[in-house]
Amino acid sequence: MAFELHPRLEADTTWLGDFPLCRILISKENIGPWIILVPKVDGVTELHHLSDNDQQQFMRESSQLAAKLEFHTNADKLNMGALGNMVPQLHIHHIARFQDDAAWPAPIWGNTQGITRNDESQAAVVEMWKAHLSDIDGFSAATS
């Protein structure tokens, strides 16, 4: 079976590209950046459900993404989380947080204004993050 993204993730994000294991998405919400890694493994709902090799690969990809977020945003804190209450497909949020963001110091979930970027702004953010991730070995940018 081919990899299929959960409809909620499809609606709320834009595809940046892929790492060897994970699809890389960026939230349309105007906060962050808020980047989400989704392992391209069918039927997985929890990180520990991945094989040992895939868990190690996930950690490499997550760490590389976190390093880029830290370098390019100078965030006050990086938040990472996997809730899955509304979207059971395993996906891990990587969010650059700032003391002046809409939710600080509370968690992002349920504490933002839900304002999304317009199409033009989202396209610019997507292109910027494709460029930021381009030197990571194994990264392939989305073409659509």
Kinemage of the C-alpha trace (Angstrom):
@kinemage 1
@onewidth
@group {chain A} dominant
@subgroup {mainchain}
@vectorlist {calphas} color= white
{ca met a 1} P 0.000 0.000 0.000
{ca ala a 2} L 1.311 3.463 -0.935
{ca phe a 3} L 1.842 6.128 1.707
{ca glu a 4} L -1.283 8.185 2.292
{ca leu a 5} L -1.439 11.339 4.382
{ca his a 6} L -4.326 11.738 6.841
{ca pro a 7} L -6.933 14.186 5.417
{ca arg a 8} L -6.623 16.560 8.391
{ca leu a 9} L -2.864 16.866 7.889
{ca glu a 10} L -3.463 17.325 4.166
{ca ala a 11} L -5.896 20.195 4.841
{ca asp a 12} L -3.902 21.982 7.560
{ca thr a 13} L -0.399 21.846 6.072
{ca thr a 14} L 1.669 22.289 2.927
{ca trp a 15} L 4.129 19.666 1.717
{ca leu a 16} L 7.758 20.859 1.934
{ca gly a 17} L 9.438 17.665 0.805
{ca asp a 18} L 10.684 14.345 2.066
{ca phe a 19} L 13.484 12.860 4.072
{ca pro a 20} L 14.243 9.174 3.523
{ca leu a 21} L 11.728 8.158 6.232
{ca cys a 22} L 9.466 11.159 6.741
{ca arg a 23} L 7.193 13.448 4.776
{ca ile a 24} L 7.911 17.061 5.814
{ca leu a 25} L 4.931 19.384 6.196
{ca ile a 26} L 4.570 22.983 7.351
{ca ser a 27} L 1.473 24.219 9.109
{ca lys a 28} L -0.615 26.872 7.406
{ca glu a 29} L -1.133 28.521 10.794
{ca asn a 30} L 0.663 31.854 11.036
{ca ile a 31} L 2.815 30.944 14.008
{ca gly a 32} L 6.144 29.289 14.368
{ca pro a 33} L 7.430 27.975 11.953
{ca trp a 34} L 5.541 24.800 12.771
{ca ile a 35} L 6.967 21.843 10.847
{ca ile a 36} L 5.617 18.318 11.076
{ca leu a 37} L 7.388 15.045 10.311
{ca val a 38} L 5.208 12.109 9.257
{ca pro a 39} L 6.930 8.736 8.893
{ca lys a 40} L 5.891 7.216 5.561
{ca val a 41} L 4.954 3.894 7.179
{ca asp a 42} L 1.361 2.691 6.918
{ca gly a 43} L -0.676 1.993 10.022
{ca val a 44} L 1.759 3.459 12.554
{ca thr a 45} L 0.228 5.494 15.368
{ca glu a 46} L 3.057 5.619 17.921
{ca leu a 47} L 6.805 6.216 17.631
{ca his a 48} L 7.626 2.935 19.372
{ca his a 49} L 5.629 1.070 16.685
{ca leu a 50} L 8.365 1.863 14.168
{ca ser a 51} L 11.124 -0.688 13.662
{ca asp a 52} L 14.361 -0.053 15.549
{ca asn a 53} L 16.018 1.128 12.326
{ca asp a 54} L 13.135 3.477 11.546
{ca gln a 55} L 13.192 4.867 15.095
{ca gln a 56} L 16.889 5.675 14.663
{ca gln a 57} L 16.255 7.207 11.238
{ca phe a 58} L 13.415 9.281 12.677
{ca met a 59} L 15.714 10.635 15.394
{ca arg a 60} L 18.319 11.616 12.768
{ca glu a 61} L 15.713 13.407 10.664
{ca ser a 62} L 14.079 15.082 13.670
{ca ser a 63} L 17.446 16.257 15.015
{ca gln a 64} L 18.494 17.659 11.636
{ca leu a 65} L 15.200 19.529 11.348
{ca ala a 66} L 15.482 20.851 14.921
{ca ala a 67} L 19.014 22.106 14.234
{ca lys a 68} L 17.761 23.999 11.164
{ca leu a 69} L 14.850 25.479 13.124
{ca glu a 70} L 17.228 26.617 15.853
{ca phe a 71} L 19.761 28.078 13.405
{ca his a 72} L 17.314 29.884 11.117
{ca thr a 73} L 14.851 31.219 13.704
{ca asn a 74} L 16.863 31.935 16.849
{ca ala a 75} L 13.770 30.703 18.712
{ca asp a 76} L 13.513 31.047 22.460
{ca lys a 77} L 12.506 27.376 22.653
{ca leu a 78} L 11.823 24.468 20.309
{ca asn a 79} L 8.699 22.473 21.149
{ca met a 80} L 8.290 18.936 19.866
{ca gly a 81} L 5.226 16.847 20.405
{ca ala a 82} L 3.138 13.930 19.265
{ca leu a 83} L -0.466 14.083 20.412
{ca gly a 84} L -2.485 12.167 17.839
{ca asn a 85} L -5.801 12.632 19.597
{ca met a 86} L -7.516 13.932 16.453
{ca val a 87} L -5.116 12.514 13.839
{ca pro a 88} L -4.069 8.965 14.731
{ca gln a 89} L -1.411 8.777 11.984
{ca leu a 90} L 1.999 9.177 13.632
{ca his a 91} L 3.203 12.738 13.160
{ca ile a 92} L 5.609 14.762 15.266
{ca his a 93} L 5.294 18.539 15.562
{ca his a 94} L 8.473 20.681 15.610
{ca ile a 95} L 7.591 24.254 16.572
{ca ala a 96} L 9.859 27.261 16.959
{ca arg a 97} L 8.524 29.233 19.922
{ca phe a 98} L 9.109 32.859 20.815
{ca gln a 99} L 8.321 34.796 23.973
{ca asp a 100} L 6.161 37.134 21.896
{ca asp a 101} L 4.153 34.447 20.056
{ca ala a 102} L 0.373 34.238 20.497
{ca ala a 103} L 0.486 31.295 22.904
{ca trp a 104} L 3.677 31.865 24.943
{ca pro a 105} L 4.352 30.410 27.473
{ca ala a 106} L 1.425 27.997 27.171
{ca pro a 107} L 1.399 25.056 24.747
{ca ile a 108} L 0.470 25.879 21.156
{ca trp a 109} L -2.553 23.559 21.103
{ca gly a 110} L -5.734 25.446 21.863
{ca asn a 111} L -3.890 28.667 22.634
{ca thr a 112} L -3.465 30.352 19.267
{ca gln a 113} L -5.833 32.547 17.347
{ca gly a 114} L -6.041 30.029 14.481
{ca ile a 115} L -4.985 32.600 11.897
{ca thr a 116} L -3.626 30.996 8.742
{ca arg a 117} L -1.289 32.487 6.161
{ca asn a 118} L -2.750 33.540 2.832
{ca asp a 119} L -1.662 31.498 -0.194
{ca glu a 120} L 1.060 33.952 -1.206
{ca ser a 121} L 2.587 34.097 2.279
{ca gln a 122} L 2.414 30.319 2.664
{ca ala a 123} L 4.139 29.826 -0.705
{ca ala a 124} L 6.946 32.174 0.369
{ca val a 125} L 7.389 30.339 3.691
{ca val a 126} L 7.437 26.980 1.893
{ca glu a 127} L 10.134 28.123 -0.548
{ca met a 128} L 12.212 29.595 2.266
{ca trp a 129} L 12.115 26.339 4.256
{ca lys a 130} L 12.874 24.245 1.180
{ca ala a 131} L 16.024 26.335 0.793
{ca his a 132} L 16.888 26.013 4.504
{ca leu a 133} L 16.573 22.216 4.358
{ca ser a 134} L 18.232 21.762 0.950
{ca asp a 135} L 21.685 20.899 2.281
{ca ile a 136} L 20.451 18.046 4.483
{ca asp a 137} L 21.551 14.726 3.008
{ca gly a 138} L 18.500 12.817 1.761
{ca phe a 139} L 16.191 15.844 1.549
{ca ser a 140} L 14.083 16.081 -1.588
{ca ala a 141} L 11.897 19.150 -2.056
{ca ala a 142} L 8.237 18.824 -2.944
{ca thr a 143} L 7.535 19.626 -6.572
{ca ser a 144} L 3.899 20.556 -6.240
